[in-house]
Amino acid sequence: MVVKVGIAKLGNIASGVMGELLLDERADREDIITFMATSGTKLQPEDIDRVVSNMKAWGPDFCVVVSPNGVLPGPTQAREDLAKAGIPCVVITDDVTTKKEQFEALKASNFGYIIMKADAMIGARREFLDPIEMADYNGNLVKVLALTGAFRKMQMELDKVIDQVKAGKKGADLALPKVVMTSDKAVEGEFTNPYALAKARAAYEIAQAVAGVNVKGCFMTKEWEKYIPIVASAHEMMRQAMFLCEEARTLDKGMDAVIRKPHKKTGEIVSKTTLVSKPE
């Protein structure tokens, strides 16, 4: 069978940039079809309603709802509306674990979730953030999430749901992921060289810390002379995290031990480490 996977992208976080691409990296899988509906940059009710109505009309077997601060009323209403239409949902969002009450409610719900703790808020101050700075930051963050292993773990969790649908499960019978993507979870099984693992883990920890710095610069500091260097320092932290990831991957390249796990056309995941070899 062909599994219909919906991606509802509300606003932007780096995890949503790659979304469906992680599930079908060469666009040759024959067992899934994906559809993405986006609200664009905003989280206004009318933008979210447009996404939800389009997703309902398409009728996926399950839907991935990606947004910043996924416990906000808008993203919460979106997944609840989709659930009422019989569409199981997996929430992918940045670190909402600090919002104790809302996170406990999400944990107790029937929704799946993947909390990407390193998918840190951007330094959104007009005096600092222009379109190029925004793109540069997201590029660095995407690389951190990719090379630490966080994206692979996210992709594997979604592939598990796809496999359940292929096995005949649907609706409430699906076992949806309940994952908080910590640094240890991200790097687990990703590296052969222990120094590479340490560098990647450090990168993830730095990326997590970026959010706190940007919250200080964007919401807690009023004077522009003070908040500009704060948000600039957060972006420099993410840049250094990206460099650590590059160093980690280069160490494993030097050992001819980079782990690769491509999808076959059937959706089966195969793996290899040595470069000049066939995945099995």
DRENLUM-707564 format. One line per field, with one value per residue (C-alpha): y, z, x. Coordinates in nm, 2 decimals. Layout:
BEGIN
yy Y ...
zz Z ...
xx X ...
END
This chain:
BEGIN
yy 0.00 0.37 0.56 0.92 1.14 1.49 1.77 2.07 2.34 2.63 2.91 2.80 2.59 2.42 2.08 2.18 2.28 1.92 1.75 1.53 1.53 1.32 1.05 1.03 1.16 1.06 1.10 0.74 0.57 0.38 0.32 0.67 1.00 1.33 1.65 1.97 2.26 2.57 2.88 3.06 3.27 3.35 3.17 3.37 3.18 3.23 3.10 2.79 2.73 2.72 2.46 2.24 2.26 2.16 1.87 1.74 1.76 1.55 1.29 1.16 0.84 1.05 1.41 1.57 1.91 2.12 2.46 2.67 2.66 2.37 2.43 2.77 2.79 2.80 2.48 2.31 2.39 2.27 1.92 1.89 1.98 1.72 1.46 1.53 1.45 1.11 1.21 1.09 1.36 1.38 1.72 1.83 2.15 2.32 2.29 2.32 2.11 2.43 2.51 2.25 2.25 2.26 1.99 1.76 1.80 1.71 1.40 1.29 1.33 1.09 1.30 1.18 1.43 1.48 1.77 1.90 2.07 2.21 2.37 2.70 3.03 3.28 3.63 3.81 4.17 4.41 4.59 4.25 4.01 4.06 3.80 3.69 3.66 3.45 3.22 3.18 3.10 2.84 2.69 2.64 2.50 2.25 2.13 2.09 1.89 1.68 1.60 1.54 1.27 1.45 1.45 1.08 1.00 1.21 1.04 0.69 0.77 0.88 0.58 0.36 0.51 0.46 0.09 0.05 0.20 -0.04 -0.33 -0.24 -0.02 0.31 0.57 0.51 0.18 0.36 0.38 0.74 0.86 1.03 1.16 1.44 1.48 1.54 1.56 1.20 1.08 1.27 1.14 0.78 0.53 0.81 0.81 0.56 0.79 0.89 1.23 1.28 1.19 1.43 1.72 1.65 1.63 1.96 2.11 2.00 2.14 2.47 2.48 2.41 2.70 2.94 2.95 3.10 3.37 3.47 3.48 3.72 3.93 3.93 3.95 4.04 4.32 4.66 4.87 4.82 4.89 4.59 4.34 4.37 4.21 3.95 3.82 3.85 3.63 3.37 3.34 3.31 3.03 2.84 2.90 2.75 2.45 2.40 2.40 2.14 1.92 1.96 1.85 1.55 1.43 1.49 1.27 0.98 1.05 1.01 0.66 0.58 0.52 0.77 0.59 0.61 0.47 0.53 0.42 0.16 0.21 -0.01 0.21 -0.04 0.12 -0.02 0.08 0.10 0.27 0.23 0.48 0.25 -0.03 -0.12 -0.06 -0.37
zz 0.00 -0.03 0.30 0.28 0.51 0.57 0.69 0.84 0.87 1.10 1.11 1.10 1.29 1.13 1.18 0.94 0.67 0.60 0.71 0.43 0.26 0.54 0.46 0.09 0.03 -0.33 -0.41 -0.52 -0.24 -0.38 -0.04 0.06 -0.08 0.11 0.11 0.29 0.37 0.53 0.70 0.58 0.84 1.06 1.32 1.28 1.31 0.95 0.83 1.05 0.94 0.58 0.66 0.85 0.59 0.31 0.52 0.60 0.23 0.14 0.41 0.52 0.72 0.98 1.00 1.13 1.28 1.29 1.46 1.70 2.06 1.98 2.30 2.18 2.13 1.74 1.69 1.97 1.80 1.47 1.59 1.79 1.48 1.27 1.54 1.54 1.17 1.25 1.15 1.40 1.47 1.56 1.70 1.62 1.80 1.98 2.35 2.53 2.83 3.04 3.00 3.26 3.26 2.89 2.83 3.09 2.90 2.57 2.74 2.87 2.53 2.25 2.03 1.94 1.99 1.91 2.11 1.93 2.22 2.00 1.75 1.91 1.87 1.63 1.73 1.59 1.65 1.35 1.42 1.38 1.18 0.81 0.55 0.50 0.87 0.91 0.63 0.76 1.11 0.98 0.76 1.06 1.27 1.00 0.99 1.37 1.37 1.08 1.18 1.55 1.47 1.57 1.22 1.18 1.51 1.41 1.07 1.22 1.46 1.17 0.96 1.25 1.22 0.84 0.89 1.13 0.86 0.61 0.85 0.86 1.17 1.16 1.38 1.75 1.69 1.59 1.85 1.81 1.92 2.26 2.23 2.39 2.17 2.42 2.33 2.44 2.24 1.93 1.92 2.02 1.77 1.53 1.56 1.55 1.69 2.05 2.00 1.71 1.95 2.21 1.96 1.83 2.18 2.26 1.95 2.05 2.40 2.26 2.02 2.32 2.51 2.21 2.29 2.63 2.50 2.23 2.48 2.69 2.39 2.23 2.54 2.85 2.74 2.64 2.54 2.18 2.26 2.49 2.30 1.97 2.10 2.30 1.99 1.78 2.04 2.02 1.64 1.69 1.93 1.67 1.41 1.65 1.71 1.33 1.31 1.59 1.39 1.08 1.29 1.42 1.08 0.95 1.22 1.12 0.75 0.84 0.97 0.67 0.92 0.84 0.90 0.61 0.63 0.30 0.22 -0.05 -0.29 -0.07 0.23 0.39 0.56 0.48 0.62 0.55 0.70 0.45 0.17 -0.13 -0.04 -0.10 0.18 0.32
xx 0.00 0.10 0.09 -0.03 0.18 0.07 0.31 0.13 0.39 0.28 0.53 0.89 1.15 1.45 1.30 1.02 1.27 1.36 1.03 0.91 1.26 1.40 1.15 1.23 1.57 1.60 1.23 1.20 1.01 0.71 0.54 0.46 0.33 0.37 0.17 0.28 0.05 0.20 0.08 0.38 0.56 0.27 0.05 -0.27 -0.60 -0.69 -0.35 -0.37 -0.73 -0.62 -0.36 -0.61 -0.88 -0.63 -0.50 -0.85 -0.94 -0.63 -0.70 -0.36 -0.31 -0.14 -0.02 0.30 0.23 0.55 0.56 0.75 0.61 0.38 0.18 0.05 -0.33 -0.29 -0.09 -0.29 -0.62 -0.48 -0.39 -0.71 -0.91 -0.72 -0.78 -1.15 -1.14 -0.98 -0.63 -0.36 -0.10 0.27 0.38 0.73 0.83 1.12 1.18 0.85 0.95 1.00 0.63 0.54 0.16 0.12 0.39 0.23 -0.10 0.07 0.24 -0.10 -0.27 -0.31 -0.09 0.26 0.54 0.91 1.06 1.37 1.55 1.83 1.59 1.65 1.46 1.62 1.75 1.45 1.54 1.49 1.82 2.00 1.79 1.76 1.67 2.03 2.10 1.78 1.89 2.24 2.12 1.88 2.15 2.38 2.09 1.99 2.35 2.36 2.04 2.15 2.51 2.45 2.19 1.88 1.73 1.80 1.62 1.33 1.31 1.33 1.04 0.82 0.93 0.80 0.46 0.47 0.56 0.26 0.02 0.17 0.10 -0.27 -0.29 -0.48 -0.62 -0.61 -0.42 -0.11 0.17 0.29 0.63 0.68 1.04 1.23 1.54 1.82 2.19 2.24 1.94 2.06 2.42 2.34 2.48 2.59 2.97 3.26 3.52 3.46 3.60 3.36 3.07 3.20 3.22 2.87 2.73 2.89 2.74 2.39 2.43 2.54 2.25 2.01 2.16 2.11 1.74 1.79 2.02 1.77 1.49 1.69 1.77 1.42 1.19 1.39 1.61 1.45 1.75 1.86 2.22 2.21 1.99 2.18 2.50 2.30 2.12 2.44 2.62 2.35 2.40 2.77 2.71 2.51 2.78 3.04 2.81 2.80 3.18 3.19 2.96 3.18 3.48 3.29 3.19 3.54 3.69 3.46 3.54 3.91 3.83 3.61 3.34 3.06 2.72 2.48 2.12 1.94 1.58 1.52 1.23 1.02 1.09 1.32 1.62 1.96 2.30 2.67 2.98 3.27 3.23 3.30 3.05 2.69 2.43 2.28
END
